[in-house]
Amino acid sequence: MAKKNEGFHSAAGLIRYFDAEDEKSPKIPAIAVVITSIVLAIIVEFAHAYWGF
């Protein structure tokens, strides 16, 4: 059986893990994500119109 307070300890460990990884991870600007999404949507729509999927 799980202990009553076990969830809090697990969550605290995950928070520490993600805080440590945040400093090393590459930073992607939000505008790059938005532009990439728009370009990908346009490509998909053109493919849909051209091939008729």
C-alpha positions in Angstrom: 0.0 0.0 0.0 1.1 3.6 -0.7 1.7 5.9 2.3 -0.5 8.8 2.7 2.2 11.5 2.2 4.1 9.6 -0.5 2.8 11.7 -3.4 4.3 14.9 -2.0 7.8 13.4 -1.8 7.5 12.2 -5.4 6.4 15.6 -6.6 9.2 17.3 -4.8 11.7 15.1 -6.4 10.3 15.8 -9.9 10.4 19.5 -9.2 14.1 19.3 -8.2 14.8 17.3 -11.3 13.1 19.7 -13.7 14.7 22.7 -12.0 18.2 21.2 -12.5 17.5 20.3 -16.1 16.1 23.7 -16.9 19.6 25.3 -16.6 21.1 22.9 -19.2 18.3 22.6 -21.7 18.3 24.6 -24.9 16.1 27.6 -25.0 13.6 27.9 -27.9 11.9 31.3 -28.2 8.1 31.3 -28.2 7.9 33.1 -31.5 10.0 30.3 -33.2 7.4 27.7 -32.0 4.5 29.8 -33.3 6.1 30.5 -36.7 7.1 26.8 -37.1 3.5 25.7 -36.3 2.1 28.2 -38.8 4.5 27.1 -41.5 3.8 23.4 -40.8 0.0 24.1 -41.0 0.4 25.8 -44.4 2.5 22.9 -45.7 -0.1 20.4 -44.6 -2.9 22.4 -46.1 -1.1 22.7 -49.5 -0.4 18.9 -49.4 -4.0 18.3 -48.6 -5.1 20.5 -51.6 -2.6 19.0 -54.0 -2.9 15.3 -53.2 -6.4 15.4 -51.8 -5.8 13.3 -48.7 
